[in-house]
Structures are given as C-alpha cells and as structure tokens.
C-alpha cells in the first residue's frame, strides 16, 4: 500500500473529510487532495504531523511494504460512521446529470419569475387603451400565460427531482469515493471555478441593475412606461437568476462529492438532527399562511409571512447551534 492510499485510509478511519484533515495539518484542502491522488508528496514535517495525528509510525507511512500498523487506532469515541461508497462511473454520471438538470432547474426558476410579465403588460395596456381587448379579457389571457409558465416550471422541477433522487444520499449521508475519484473531482472543480465566479458576478449585477429602468420610468412619470419598466425588471432578474442557479447547481455537485462547505459530515449530521423540526416548522408556517390568507382575504399582503418565516427559521437554527456548542 502506497502513501497516498494510506493517507486516504487513515483519514476515512477517523471519519474526516479532506477539509477536516487539512485544517488539522494547517494546509489547504487542495494539498490533501493532491497527496491522495498522487499529484504531489507531503513535506517531511507534514508526514511527522500525520504520524502523530493518526498515531502511526513514520515507517508505516513511508514504507510501501508495511501493510498493517498495530498502533493505528481510531481516536473517535463516537460509533463508527457508515460510509456510502461512490464509484467513478457513478461520479461521472452524477456530474453530467447535475449539469443538465442545473440548466433545466435554472430555466424553471426563470419561468416562474417571468410568468406574470404578460399579465402585467396586457392589463396595463388594456387600461391605457393600447389594446383592443377589454380589461377582463386581457387579465384572463395574462393569467392563462402565467398558469402555463408555472405549470411548465413545476413539471421541470418534478422531472429533475426524479432524475436526481437516486443521488440524494450525497446530501445526507457520509460518502467514500473510490481511490483517485476525489482528485478527478477536484480537478474538474478547479476548471469550472472561473465559470462559477463569472456566472455569480454577472447574475448578481443583472439583479442589481434591474431596478434602473423602474427608477427612470418613475422619474418620467408615465404610468404605462412604469408598467413596461416593471416587466423589464422581472426579465433582467430572470436572466440573472438563471445564471446564478445554473452555476450553483454544478458547483454544489462538486461540493457534495468532496464533502465541503454545506456538505461536510458534521453539517449532514446536524441537518439530519434538524429534519424533524424543519418539517414541523414549515408545515406550521404553511398552515398559518393559508389560515390567515383565507380569513383576511388579503393575499396581496400575506406573502410577507414567507420571508419573515425564512429569516426566523435561520435565526432559530443559529441559536440552537450556539446552545449546542456552549454545552
């Protein structure tokens, strides 16, 4: 067994991700990935640190013919984590599917954003006398377009969800990729990084500048021009969100395979503990939203419940995590 294989074996025995081992050795996660994929060799001081960290001898790490190390022991007092194996073929299939579904999911989100544009435009044009349609006919046409676009978006969400369902375990369970897979994924991630940053920057900028036409129309004080500006704003936002969602879907697929950021084993375990509370919380919020909306018939204002509930949910989880760490 060579050094790269031994580092991978010892790390997984401890239940650590590459990011966790890197933090303990005071190196980057990319350095650990290169060690395990045989792209580079650790320095002597890092080998000495790993020897102490894993409770093994340097001979075991450096000599290929030393197959077993009696002193090697898992220092975790917690039960051994069951790892879900991930093969190279499964990795490639998941990455390809994530790219395809990422584009479709981004399109579906954009369709939801642009869905009211025709309704707003036809209603405004009819009110100003710019169309031969009566206001009720224009509203009906716009509403039909809205329903069709939302229905198409929901269909895309469902189809992509079904295709990605076999890989949901990557979000919830600890995984163990085949030897060399982590290095391949890391290389692909680094190659995609410029596209990811560009997509985020351009998408965010489009969302920010989307309000400019609205400000200009308000300054000109023309009602129909303001209506057109609102539609243009939604179109800019839809394009920006499309770019953001598309690159984020691909980027998160790399993070899932490498167990980074939101997909570390600690975060997965924490999310699993929070699942019952999350289900109860959002069911309760939905019940309150429907109850208040039907009782007051103020659907144009009760939507505020959702952003408030989202912020409150994040605050509750942060407070819960703070209490857990203080114990």
C-alpha positions in Angstrom: 0.0 0.0 0.0 1.5 3.4 -1.1 1.5 6.6 0.9 -1.5 8.1 -0.9 -3.6 5.1 -0.2 -2.5 5.1 3.5 -3.4 8.8 3.9 -6.9 8.1 2.4 -7.4 5.0 4.6 -6.3 6.7 7.8 -8.4 9.8 7.1 -11.6 7.8 6.5 -10.9 5.6 9.6 -11.2 8.8 11.6 -14.3 9.9 9.7 -12.7 13.1 8.5 -13.2 14.9 5.2 -10.2 16.2 3.2 -11.1 19.7 4.5 -11.0 18.5 8.2 -7.6 16.8 7.7 -6.3 19.9 6.0 -7.4 22.1 9.0 -5.6 19.8 11.4 -2.4 19.8 9.4 -2.6 23.6 8.6 -2.6 23.1 4.9 -5.2 23.7 2.1 -7.7 21.0 1.2 -6.3 21.0 -2.3 -2.9 19.9 -0.8 -4.6 16.9 0.8 -6.4 16.1 -2.4 -3.1 16.1 -4.3 -1.5 13.8 -1.8 -4.3 11.3 -2.1 -4.4 11.5 -5.9 -0.6 11.1 -6.1 -0.3 14.5 -7.7 2.2 15.6 -5.1 4.0 14.4 -1.9 3.7 15.9 1.6 6.7 17.5 3.1 8.5 15.7 5.9 7.1 18.0 8.6 3.6 17.1 7.4 4.4 13.4 7.5 5.6 13.8 11.1 2.3 15.6 11.9 0.3 12.9 10.3 2.2 10.3 12.2 1.3 11.9 15.5 -2.3 12.7 14.4 -3.1 9.2 13.2 -1.0 7.5 15.9 1.1 5.6 13.4 4.8 5.4 12.8 6.6 7.2 10.0 7.8 3.8 8.8 4.2 2.8 8.2 3.5 5.9 6.2 6.7 5.9 4.1 7.4 2.2 3.5 5.2 0.5 1.0 5.8 -3.0 2.3 4.5 -2.2 5.8 0.8 -3.2 5.3 -0.5 -3.1 8.8 0.1 -0.7 11.7 -0.7 -2.1 15.2 -0.6 1.3 16.8 -3.1 2.7 14.4 -6.3 3.4 16.3 -9.4 5.4 15.7 -9.3 8.2 18.3 -13.0 8.9 17.9 -15.1 7.9 20.8 -18.3 8.1 18.7 -19.6 5.0 16.8 -18.0 4.3 13.5 -19.6 6.2 10.7 -21.1 4.0 7.9 -19.8 5.3 4.6 -21.8 5.1 1.3 -19.4 4.0 -1.5 -19.3 6.1 -4.7 -17.7 4.7 -7.8 -16.0 6.6 -10.6 -18.8 5.7 -13.0 -21.4 6.9 -10.5 -19.4 10.1 -10.0 -19.3 10.9 -13.8 -23.0 10.1 -14.2 -23.9 12.4 -11.3 -21.7 15.3 -12.5 -23.2 15.0 -16.1 -26.7 14.9 -14.7 -26.1 17.8 -12.4 -25.0 20.0 -15.4 -28.1 19.0 -17.4 -30.5 19.4 -14.6 -28.8 22.6 -13.4 -29.7 24.2 -16.8 -33.3 23.0 -16.6 -33.8 24.0 -13.0 -32.4 27.4 -13.7 -34.8 27.7 -16.6 -37.7 26.6 -14.4 -36.9 29.2 -11.8 -36.7 31.9 -14.5 -40.0 30.8 -15.9 -41.6 31.4 -12.5 -40.1 34.9 -12.4 -41.2 35.9 -15.9 -44.7 34.3 -15.6 -46.6 37.4 -14.5 -45.0 39.7 -17.2 -47.7 39.1 -19.8 -50.4 39.6 -17.2 -48.9 42.9 -16.0 -48.3 44.1 -19.6 -51.7 43.2 -21.0 -53.6 44.6 -18.0 -51.7 47.9 -18.2 -52.0 48.2 -21.9 -55.7 47.5 -21.8 -56.2 50.0 -19.0 -54.4 52.7 -21.0 -56.3 51.8 -24.2 -53.3 50.4 -26.1 -55.0 47.1 -27.0 -58.4 46.2 -28.5 -59.0 43.8 -25.5 -61.3 44.6 -22.6 -59.6 44.6 -19.2 -61.2 41.4 -18.1 -60.2 39.6 -21.4 -56.6 41.0 -21.1 -56.4 39.8 -17.5 -57.7 36.3 -18.5 -55.1 36.0 -21.3 -52.3 37.1 -18.9 -53.5 34.7 -16.2 -53.6 31.8 -18.6 -50.0 32.6 -19.7 -48.9 32.8 -16.0 -50.5 29.4 -15.2 -49.0 27.7 -18.3 -45.5 29.0 -17.5 -45.7 28.0 -13.8 -47.1 24.6 -14.8 -44.1 24.1 -17.2 -41.7 25.1 -14.4 -43.3 22.7 -11.9 -43.1 19.9 -14.5 -39.3 20.6 -15.0 -38.8 20.6 -11.2 -40.5 17.3 -10.8 -38.7 15.6 -13.7 -35.3 16.9 -12.5 -36.1 15.8 -8.9 -36.9 12.3 -10.1 -33.7 12.1 -12.0 -31.6 13.3 -9.1 -33.4 11.3 -6.5 -31.0 8.3 -6.6 -28.2 10.7 -5.6 -29.9 12.3 -2.6 -27.8 10.3 -0.2 -24.8 12.6 -1.1 -26.6 15.4 0.7 -27.5 13.4 3.8 -25.0 10.5 4.2 -21.3 10.3 4.7 -19.7 9.0 1.4 -16.5 7.3 0.5 -15.3 7.9 -3.1 -13.2 5.3 -4.9 -9.4 5.8 -4.8 -8.5 8.7 -7.1 -12.0 10.0 -7.6 -11.5 12.9 -5.2 -8.5 14.1 -7.3 -10.5 13.9 -10.5 -13.4 15.9 -9.0 -11.1 18.5 -7.6 -9.5 19.0 -11.0 -12.9 19.4 -12.6 -14.0 21.8 -9.9 -10.9 24.0 -10.3 -11.5 24.0 -14.1 -15.1 25.1 -13.5 -14.2 27.8 -10.9 -13.8 30.7 -13.4 -17.2 29.9 -15.0 -18.7 29.7 -11.5 -17.4 33.1 -10.4 -18.4 34.7 -13.7 -21.9 33.4 -13.5 -22.3 34.6 -10.0 -20.9 38.1 -10.7 -22.9 38.7 -13.9 -26.1 37.2 -12.4 -25.9 39.4 -9.3 -25.1 42.5 -11.4 -28.1 41.9 -13.6 -30.3 41.6 -10.5 -28.9 44.8 -9.1 -29.2 46.9 -12.2 -32.7 45.5 -12.9 -34.3 48.4 -10.9 -32.7 51.1 -13.1 -35.5 51.1 -15.8 -38.1 51.4 -13.0 -36.3 54.4 -11.5 -36.1 56.1 -14.9 -39.8 55.5 -15.7 -40.8 56.8 -12.3 -38.8 60.0 -13.0 -40.6 60.4 -16.3 -44.0 60.0 -14.5 -45.6 57.9 -17.3 -47.8 55.1 -16.0 -47.6 52.7 -18.9 -43.8 53.3 -19.1 -43.6 52.3 -15.4 -45.6 49.1 -16.2 -43.1 48.3 -19.0 -40.2 49.0 -16.7 -41.6 46.5 -14.1 -41.8 43.9 -16.8 -38.2 44.7 -17.9 -37.1 44.5 -14.3 -38.5 41.0 -14.0 -36.8 39.9 -17.2 -33.4 41.2 -16.0 -33.9 39.3 -12.7 -35.0 36.1 -14.5 -31.8 36.2 -16.6 -29.6 36.9 -13.6 -31.2 34.2 -11.5 -30.8 31.8 -14.4 -27.1 32.4 -14.5 -26.7 32.1 -10.7 -28.8 28.9 -10.3 -27.1 27.2 -13.3 -23.6 27.6 -11.9 -24.6 27.0 -8.3 -26.2 23.6 -9.2 -22.9 22.5 -10.9 -20.7 23.8 -8.1 -22.8 22.2 -5.4 -22.4 18.8 -7.1 -18.6 19.1 -6.7 -19.0 20.1 -3.1 -21.3 17.1 -2.4 -18.7 14.7 -3.8 -15.8 16.3 -1.9 -17.9 16.8 1.3 -17.1 20.5 1.5 -18.8 23.6 3.0 -22.5 22.8 3.4 -21.9 19.1 2.8 -19.3 18.2 5.4 -20.2 15.2 7.5 -20.8 17.4 10.5 -23.3 19.5 8.6 -25.0 16.4 7.3 -25.4 15.0 10.8 -26.6 18.4 12.0 -29.2 18.6 9.2 -30.4 15.1 9.9 -31.0 16.1 13.5 -32.8 19.2 12.4 -35.1 17.4 9.9 -38.0 16.7 12.3 -38.0 20.3 13.5 -37.8 21.7 9.9 -40.7 19.6 8.7 -42.8 20.7 11.7 -41.8 24.4 11.3 -42.6 24.7 7.6 -45.9 22.8 7.9 -46.9 25.2 10.7 -45.9 28.2 8.6 -47.9 26.9 5.6 -51.0 26.3 7.8 -50.7 29.8 9.3 -50.3 31.4 5.8 -53.3 29.6 4.4 -55.4 30.3 7.5 -54.6 34.0 7.7 -54.9 34.5 3.9 -58.4 32.8 3.7 -59.6 34.5 6.9 -58.5 38.0 5.8 -58.6 37.5 2.1 -55.5 39.7 1.9 -53.5 37.5 -0.4 -51.6 40.6 -1.7 -50.1 41.2 1.7 -49.9 37.8 3.5 -47.0 36.8 1.3 -44.8 38.7 3.8 -45.2 35.6 6.1 -42.7 33.7 4.0 -39.7 35.9 4.1 -40.3 36.6 7.8 -40.6 32.8 8.4 -37.4 32.2 6.5 -35.4 34.7 8.5 -36.9 33.4 11.7 -36.0 29.8 10.8 -32.4 30.7 10.2 -32.2 32.6 13.5 -33.7 29.6 15.4 -31.2 27.2 13.9 -28.3 29.5 14.6 -29.5 29.9 18.2 -29.9 26.1 18.5 -26.4 25.6 17.2 -25.0 28.2 19.6 -26.6 26.4 22.6 -25.2 23.1 21.4 -21.7 24.4 21.2 -21.8 26.1 24.6 -22.6 22.8 26.3 
